[in-house]
Amino acid sequence: MTATPPAAAPAPGDGLVRVGGIVFVIGAVATLVTVAPLFLGTEPFPTVAYAVSMLMGVGFLIAAAGVMRSVAAQRRQAESARSR
């Protein structure tokens, strides 16, 4: 019987990337929903639906912040390993 390796600890920024991805997907779905009436010839959605579409950009920014945090942590780790 082989032992399974322990799960890797999440790196700094991983949570932000996950949350950013989820927010991005919500914004992308909202964008598709708000654009659909234009092609279907139905009544457009209220302004609030268009505001939810802005979550796509917000999610991208959150994920980018997570990537930058991860890069900074990796640089600090590399610098401390190099100075030993």
C-alpha positions in Angstrom: 0.0 0.0 0.0 1.5 3.3 -1.0 1.1 6.5 1.0 -0.5 9.4 -0.8 1.5 12.6 -0.8 0.1 15.4 1.4 -1.9 18.0 -0.5 0.2 21.0 -1.4 -0.5 24.1 0.7 -2.2 26.8 -1.3 0.2 29.5 -2.5 -0.4 33.2 -1.7 -2.8 34.5 -4.2 -4.5 31.2 -5.1 -7.7 32.2 -3.3 -7.8 35.5 -5.2 -7.4 33.7 -8.5 -10.2 31.3 -7.7 -12.6 34.1 -6.6 -11.6 36.2 -9.6 -12.4 33.3 -11.9 -15.8 32.8 -10.3 -16.7 36.5 -10.5 -15.5 36.6 -14.1 -17.7 33.6 -15.1 -20.7 35.3 -13.4 -20.0 38.5 -15.3 -19.6 36.5 -18.6 -22.9 34.7 -18.1 -24.6 38.1 -17.3 -23.1 39.5 -20.5 -24.5 36.7 -22.6 -27.9 37.1 -20.9 -28.0 40.8 -21.5 -26.9 40.6 -25.1 -29.4 37.8 -26.0 -32.4 40.1 -26.3 -30.6 42.1 -29.0 -30.4 39.0 -31.2 -33.8 37.5 -30.2 -35.7 40.8 -30.7 -37.2 40.7 -27.2 -37.5 43.4 -24.6 -34.1 44.4 -23.1 -33.3 43.7 -19.5 -33.2 46.4 -16.9 -30.1 48.5 -16.2 -29.2 46.3 -13.2 -28.5 43.4 -15.5 -26.0 45.5 -17.4 -24.3 46.5 -14.2 -23.9 42.8 -13.3 -22.1 42.4 -16.6 -19.3 44.6 -15.2 -18.4 41.8 -12.9 -16.5 40.3 -15.8 -13.9 43.1 -15.6 -13.9 43.0 -11.8 -13.2 39.3 -11.8 -10.3 39.8 -14.2 -8.8 42.4 -11.9 -9.2 40.2 -8.8 -7.5 37.3 -10.6 -4.7 39.5 -11.8 -4.1 40.7 -8.2 -3.9 37.1 -7.1 -1.3 36.3 -9.8 0.7 39.4 -8.9 0.6 38.3 -5.2 1.8 34.8 -6.2 4.6 36.2 -8.3 5.7 38.5 -5.4 5.7 35.5 -3.0 7.8 33.4 -5.4 10.3 36.2 -5.8 10.7 36.6 -2.0 11.1 32.9 -1.7 13.7 32.8 -4.5 15.6 35.8 -3.0 15.7 34.1 0.5 17.0 30.9 -1.0 19.6 32.8 -3.0 20.9 34.7 0.1 21.5 31.5 2.1 
